[in-house]
Structure formats: structure tokens, C-alpha cells
Amino acid sequence: MDFLRPASWEEALAAKAEHPTAVPIAGGTDVMVEINFDHRRPEYLLDLNRIGELSEWEVGQENVRLGASVPYSSIMEHLRAELPGLALASHTVASPQIRNRGGVGGNLGTASPAGDAHPALLAADCEVEAESVRGKRLIPIDAFYTGVKRNALEPDELIRAVHIKKADGPQQYCKVGTRNAMVIAVCAFGIALHPETRTVRTGIGSAAPTPIRAREAEEFLNAALEEGGFWENGKIITPSIAQQFATLASGACNPIDDVRGTAKYRRHAVGIMARRTLGWTWEQYRGAGRALEGAA
């Protein structure tokens, strides 16, 4: 196994173009596990740790440009207001040591359906900035996951950053695991309210071959909130609406039985998480509205 260690982004792109099968490594929290268990033996490892810009972020007017190697601990500490769903997901990643090393780029590159960041990214809405010596492109998150541990990157492309929409409303994240830390998700659920567009987006992890959105559940809830005038009047969402949302979210799953949980349990748990996170986010939205009224 050869170890490539570029000193700049341009050198990294050139190395990836010359060796398309080279596996990028930054935090290494997924790659090293596969290598240590001999599940993967790449011909080349492409070390990106000398490229400082990958660990930087920029907060714009509408989006956060998050470098591929920004550690989860930095998201938790510095971007909780702009990316609350991703900050909550970051809290569930492994241990403090791994949160100091791992980043969203690794989750995206591995594209495991159990990656902790995926539900939050899907719910928030974002684009993946991919680049090669041929140029740069932005891949919508909805088009990024193409199969089990497969993504839309070309062989010569690297992930440079993720452009994530700043939260304009409450976001939540929920994860079921077999213990409280250092655990792969049995299933996970993310939700984001977008009051500016009067829409709700979701993300589901570890309950289908790829990370997915519960699109039918979103469409139902968007219509119900609009028809009932909930965005304007801030009423409590009725139990029947919340239950139907949960049922549709559960129905979006296509899970498997494995050592961490059964398919039946995963569907059930996703429904429970969908109902609970909807309740939490809507209470936050209503509370913000009441606070604004009180200030007026």
C-alpha cells in the first residue's frame, strides 16, 4: 500500500487524477476500521491532513460552506446556531476523540446508510462541492447517494466542502443505538422546519440501502400545515396529523435484519422518532412565535 501525502489541494487533485483508485483519508475513522479488519486493502492512500483549507468554514448570508474535514467537535462548538440539526447529530458520533478527528466529508465519501451526518444533511438541504483537475461541480444531496456505500463522485473527484442551508427554523435529530456511545445507529431520523418556504424536510439513516428522505410524509405534512393555517396561527399539531406523518415516515423505510436490529423494529422506531421530533420542532417554532409576540 503506497501513501500519498500532497501538500496542497492542487497536488491532491493531481494525485487523484493519476491514481483514481486512491482512497482519501483525513480523519480516518471509517477507512482505518476497514483496513484494520482487512475489509479493504487499497493500492494507494491519499492523505489530506496537510490541506488546511479542508478544516475551515465560512458562514454566508444563506449557506454555510463547511470544509470536508471540519471536525464534528467544531460543528458542535461553533455552528450550533446555523446548523442545529448537524450539531445534534455530531453529538452522537462515537467518542470525543473521534469527534475531534472525523468530519462530514468522511461520512459522505463512505456513503454508509448508517453515517450519523446524513439525516441532518438531507433535512437541512445542501450541496456537495466535488472537484477534480477537470473542474468543480455542486451535487445536490438528494442526488448524492446512488447505492449501498456508493455515491455520485467520479473516480478522479474529491469532496472539498459542503454548502448547507442555514437554519431558518427549528431542527432536530434522533438516533437509536444499542448503547449510549461508540455505537453504529440502528436507525436515525432528522427533521428541519423551513418557515421561509413553509416546508418540512426529513432524513432517515440506517433504515434503507441509502440515506433517504421520507418524501410522502413530507408532502402530507406540508399540505396539512398549509391547509390548517398552522404556519400562521401556530396551533398545536393534532395527534392525527402527527400519527399519519409518523406512519408515512415508517413506510418510507426499506430496512434489513442484522445484528443491531430487525427490519420490523427499525420501521417502528423511525415512526416513533418522526412523531417525537415533529413535536419537539413544532413546539420550538410555536415558542419562537410567542416570544416574538411578547416582544412586540
C-alpha positions in Angstrom: 0.0 0.0 0.0 1.5 3.3 -1.1 0.9 6.5 0.9 0.4 9.8 -1.0 0.8 13.0 1.0 0.0 16.1 -1.0 0.9 19.5 0.5 -1.9 21.4 -1.3 -5.3 21.0 -2.8 -3.9 21.2 -6.3 -1.4 18.4 -5.5 -4.2 16.3 -4.1 -6.3 16.7 -7.3 -3.3 15.8 -9.4 -2.6 12.7 -7.3 -6.3 11.6 -7.5 -6.2 12.1 -11.3 -3.1 10.0 -11.6 -4.4 7.3 -9.2 -8.2 7.3 -9.4 -8.4 4.2 -7.1 -6.6 6.1 -4.3 -8.7 6.2 -1.1 -8.8 9.7 0.6 -8.0 9.7 4.3 -8.4 12.6 6.7 -10.0 11.7 10.0 -9.7 8.0 9.0 -12.5 6.9 11.3 -14.1 4.8 8.6 -11.2 4.0 6.4 -8.9 2.7 9.2 -11.5 0.4 10.6 -12.0 -1.3 7.2 -8.2 -1.6 6.7 -7.6 -3.0 10.2 -10.3 -5.6 9.7 -8.9 -6.4 6.3 -12.2 -5.5 4.7 -10.4 -3.1 2.4 -6.8 -3.1 1.0 -6.4 -0.1 -1.3 -3.4 0.2 -3.5 -3.0 3.9 -2.5 -4.0 6.0 0.5 -4.3 9.7 -0.2 -3.6 11.7 3.0 -5.4 15.0 3.0 -4.4 16.2 6.5 -1.8 18.7 5.3 -4.5 20.7 3.4 -5.6 23.2 6.0 -8.5 24.7 3.9 -10.5 21.5 4.3 -10.8 22.2 8.0 -12.2 25.7 7.5 -15.8 27.0 7.2 -17.4 30.2 6.0 -20.8 31.5 7.2 -22.6 33.3 4.4 -25.9 35.1 4.2 -27.9 31.9 3.2 -25.4 29.0 3.5 -22.5 27.6 5.5 -19.6 26.4 3.4 -18.3 23.6 5.5 -14.9 22.2 4.7 -14.8 18.4 4.2 -12.5 17.9 7.2 -14.1 20.3 9.7 -14.3 18.1 12.8 -17.6 17.3 14.4 -16.4 18.9 17.6 -16.0 22.2 15.8 -19.5 22.0 14.4 -20.8 21.4 17.9 -18.9 24.3 19.3 -19.1 27.0 16.6 -22.1 26.2 14.3 -24.9 25.2 16.6 -27.0 28.3 15.7 -26.5 27.9 11.9 -26.6 24.1 11.7 -28.5 22.9 14.7 -29.5 19.5 13.2 -26.0 18.7 12.2 -24.7 19.9 15.6 -27.1 17.5 17.3 -26.0 14.6 15.0 -22.4 15.4 15.8 -23.0 14.9 19.5 -23.9 11.2 18.7 -20.8 10.5 16.8 -18.6 7.9 18.6 -16.3 9.4 21.3 -14.7 12.8 21.9 -11.5 11.6 20.3 -13.3 10.6 17.1 -15.4 13.8 17.1 -12.1 15.7 17.1 -10.9 13.8 14.0 -13.9 12.9 11.9 -15.7 15.2 9.6 -18.7 15.3 7.3 -16.6 14.6 4.2 -15.7 11.2 5.5 -19.4 10.3 6.1 -20.2 11.5 2.6 -17.3 9.7 1.0 -18.1 6.4 2.7 -21.8 6.9 2.0 -22.8 4.3 4.6 -26.5 4.4 5.2 -25.6 4.4 9.0 -23.5 7.6 8.8 -24.6 9.9 11.5 -24.4 13.1 9.4 -26.6 12.0 6.6 -30.2 12.5 8.0 -29.3 16.0 9.2 -27.8 16.9 5.8 -30.8 15.7 4.0 -33.2 17.5 6.3 -31.3 20.8 6.2 -30.7 20.6 2.4 -27.2 21.0 1.0 -24.9 20.6 -2.0 -21.7 18.6 -2.1 -18.8 20.5 -3.6 -16.8 18.0 -5.7 -13.6 18.8 -7.6 -11.1 17.2 -9.9 -8.5 18.5 -12.3 -11.3 18.8 -14.8 -13.2 21.4 -12.7 -15.7 21.8 -9.9 -19.3 20.9 -9.6 -22.1 21.1 -6.9 -24.0 17.8 -6.4 -27.5 18.2 -4.7 -27.6 16.0 -1.6 -30.7 14.3 -2.9 -28.7 13.0 -5.9 -25.5 12.2 -4.0 -26.3 8.7 -2.6 -26.5 6.2 -5.5 -26.4 2.8 -3.8 -25.1 0.9 -0.8 -21.9 2.7 0.1 -21.9 4.3 -3.3 -22.0 8.0 -4.2 -22.1 10.3 -7.2 -18.4 11.1 -7.2 -16.4 10.4 -10.3 -13.2 8.3 -9.8 -11.0 11.4 -10.1 -13.1 13.7 -7.8 -12.6 14.7 -4.2 -15.0 16.3 -1.8 -13.8 19.8 -1.0 -16.8 21.2 1.0 -20.5 21.0 1.7 -22.8 24.0 1.2 -25.5 23.7 3.8 -28.5 26.0 4.1 -28.5 27.9 7.3 -31.4 27.0 9.6 -34.4 29.3 9.2 -36.4 27.3 11.7 -36.0 24.5 14.3 -34.2 21.3 13.5 -34.0 18.0 15.4 -32.1 14.8 15.2 -32.7 11.4 16.9 -30.7 8.2 16.9 -31.4 4.7 18.2 -28.3 2.7 19.2 -27.6 -0.5 21.3 -25.8 1.7 23.8 -25.3 5.4 24.6 -21.9 6.0 22.9 -19.4 4.5 20.4 -22.3 2.9 18.5 -23.4 2.5 14.9 -27.0 3.7 14.5 -29.8 1.0 14.5 -31.7 3.8 12.8 -31.7 7.6 12.9 -34.1 10.5 11.9 -33.6 14.1 11.2 -36.2 16.8 10.6 -35.9 20.5 9.7 -38.7 23.1 9.6 -38.3 25.7 6.9 -40.7 28.5 7.7 -39.5 30.7 4.9 -40.7 28.2 2.3 -43.3 26.7 4.6 -41.9 23.2 4.1 -40.6 20.4 6.2 -37.7 18.2 5.2 -36.6 14.9 6.7 -33.7 12.4 6.6 -33.6 8.8 7.6 -30.5 6.8 8.3 -29.7 3.1 8.7 -33.2 2.0 7.6 -32.7 1.6 3.8 -29.9 0.8 1.4 -29.0 4.5 1.3 -29.8 7.5 3.4 -33.3 8.7 2.3 -35.9 11.3 2.8 -39.5 10.4 3.8 -41.0 12.2 0.9 -44.6 11.1 1.2 -44.5 12.1 4.9 -43.1 15.5 3.9 -45.7 16.0 1.2 -48.6 15.0 3.6 -47.3 17.3 6.4 -46.6 20.2 4.1 -50.2 20.0 2.8 -51.7 19.6 6.3 -49.8 22.5 7.7 -50.8 24.7 4.8 -54.4 23.7 4.8 -54.8 24.2 8.5 -53.0 27.5 8.5 -50.6 26.2 11.1 -47.7 28.3 10.0 -49.7 31.5 10.7 -51.7 30.6 13.7 -49.1 28.4 15.5 -51.7 25.9 16.7 -50.6 22.6 18.2 -50.4 19.9 15.5 -53.2 17.5 16.0 -52.4 13.9 17.1 -54.0 12.5 13.9 -51.6 14.6 11.7 -48.6 13.7 13.8 -49.5 10.0 13.7 -50.1 10.0 9.9 -46.7 11.7 9.5 -45.1 9.0 11.6 -46.8 6.2 9.7 -45.7 7.6 6.3 -42.2 8.1 7.6 -42.1 4.5 8.8 -43.4 3.4 5.4 -40.6 5.1 3.6 -38.1 2.7 5.2 -36.7 -0.4 3.4 -34.6 -1.9 6.2 -32.9 -5.2 6.7 -32.5 -7.6 9.7 -29.0 -7.6 11.1 -27.1 -8.0 14.4 -28.1 -4.4 15.5 -31.9 -4.8 14.9 -34.7 -6.2 12.9 -36.4 -4.6 9.9 -39.6 -4.5 11.9 -38.0 -2.7 14.8 -36.3 -0.2 12.6 -39.6 0.7 10.9 -41.3 1.1 14.2 -38.5 3.2 15.7 -38.4 5.5 12.7 -42.1 6.2 13.2 -41.6 6.9 16.9 -38.7 9.3 16.2 -40.6 11.0 13.4 -43.6 11.8 15.7 -41.4 12.9 18.6 -39.0 15.1 16.6 -42.0 16.7 14.8 -43.5 17.5 18.2 -40.2 19.0 19.5 -39.5 21.1 16.5 -43.1 22.4 16.3 -43.0 23.4 20.0 -39.8 25.3 19.3 -41.5 27.0 16.4 -44.5 27.9 18.4 -42.3 29.1 21.3 -40.4 31.4 19.0 -43.6 32.8 17.7 -44.9 33.5 21.2 -41.6 35.1 22.1 -41.8 37.5 19.1 -45.4 38.4 20.0 -44.4 39.1 23.6 -41.5 41.3 22.4 -43.9 43.3 20.1 
